[in-house]
């Protein structure tokens, strides 16, 4: 059993995965997210500071939701975050489309793919017996 202290309230809880916050704080954070999402839908031209003040949520939390692509904004919205590579202002995610493309090309070249689709290897199924096998 993995027991940790909640980073928000300090309460002990059984930690399974994800952020180190207790289920009660996770639920409260999700309720705040829904409140922010509804506010943004109703006030499309609001700035991040206005959303933060009116919904009583830290701007860092709003930025985290944007980077996780949980919040997305229209083209006329003043809310943006900086691309983590080049600093260009974007509406959602961590990287701008150009940096994503550049990273994909670098990864493909590192793997030797250079734009070629890779087929999955074909397995030679010699056994036609569908029964499960157990190792002793």
NORZI-V477239 format. One record per residue. N is the residue number from 0. PHI is phi in whole degrees, 0 to 359 (* if undefined). PSI is psi in whole degrees, -180 to 180 (NA if undefined). OMEGA is omega in whole degrees, -180 to 180 (999 if undefined). Layout:
n/phi/psi/omega
N/PHI/PSI/OMEGA
N/PHI/PSI/OMEGA
//
This chain:
n/phi/psi/omega
0/*/130/-178
1/255/102/-177
2/257/131/179
3/224/165/174
4/269/138/177
5/294/134/179
6/289/-19/-179
7/266/-51/-174
8/252/-13/179
9/85/-3/-178
10/289/144/175
11/286/141/177
12/207/163/179
13/278/109/-176
14/276/131/178
15/247/-57/-180
16/196/172/175
17/81/-159/-180
18/296/150/-177
19/275/69/174
20/227/149/-176
21/289/162/-180
22/303/-36/180
23/294/-42/178
24/289/-35/176
25/298/-43/180
26/295/-42/179
27/294/-39/178
28/294/-40/178
29/294/-38/176
30/296/-40/177
31/296/-40/178
32/300/-46/180
33/298/-38/178
34/296/-44/179
35/296/-44/-180
36/300/-45/179
37/295/-42/180
38/299/-44/-179
39/295/-37/178
40/295/-36/-179
41/278/-30/-177
42/235/74/-174
43/296/-24/-178
44/261/9/-179
45/291/146/176
46/275/168/180
47/297/-36/179
48/294/-40/178
49/294/-43/178
50/298/-44/-180
51/300/-46/-180
52/293/-50/-174
53/291/-29/-179
54/258/-3/-179
55/56/53/178
56/230/139/179
57/294/143/179
58/298/-31/178
59/297/-36/178
60/292/-40/178
61/297/-43/178
62/298/-38/178
63/297/-43/178
64/296/-36/178
65/294/-45/-180
66/295/-31/177
67/281/-2/-178
68/63/28/174
69/276/-28/176
70/244/133/176
71/228/151/-173
72/234/155/177
73/290/164/-179
74/298/-28/-179
75/271/2/180
76/284/140/178
77/280/-7/-177
78/276/122/179
79/212/160/173
80/233/161/-178
81/274/141/173
82/300/136/-176
83/288/-14/178
84/262/-54/-172
85/254/-16/179
86/90/-1/178
87/296/143/-179
88/284/131/-179
89/229/164/-177
90/268/-25/-176
91/200/151/177
92/91/-169/-178
93/254/-27/-174
94/229/149/176
95/286/162/-179
96/303/-37/-180
97/295/-43/180
98/291/-37/176
99/299/-45/180
100/296/-43/179
101/298/-44/179
102/295/-39/179
103/295/-43/179
104/296/-42/178
105/296/-41/179
106/295/-44/179
107/298/-41/180
108/290/-35/178
109/294/-31/179
110/271/-4/179
111/76/24/-176
112/272/-42/-179
113/39/53/174
114/85/3/-179
115/267/132/177
116/286/135/-179
117/263/128/177
118/272/147/177
119/287/142/179
120/295/144/179
121/272/130/-178
122/270/142/177
123/269/96/-180
124/277/95/180
125/282/-30/180
126/270/129/176
127/258/0/-178
128/279/115/-175
129/278/4/-177
130/289/152/179
131/284/142/179
132/250/144/179
133/239/138/175
134/270/142/-180
135/261/NA/999
//
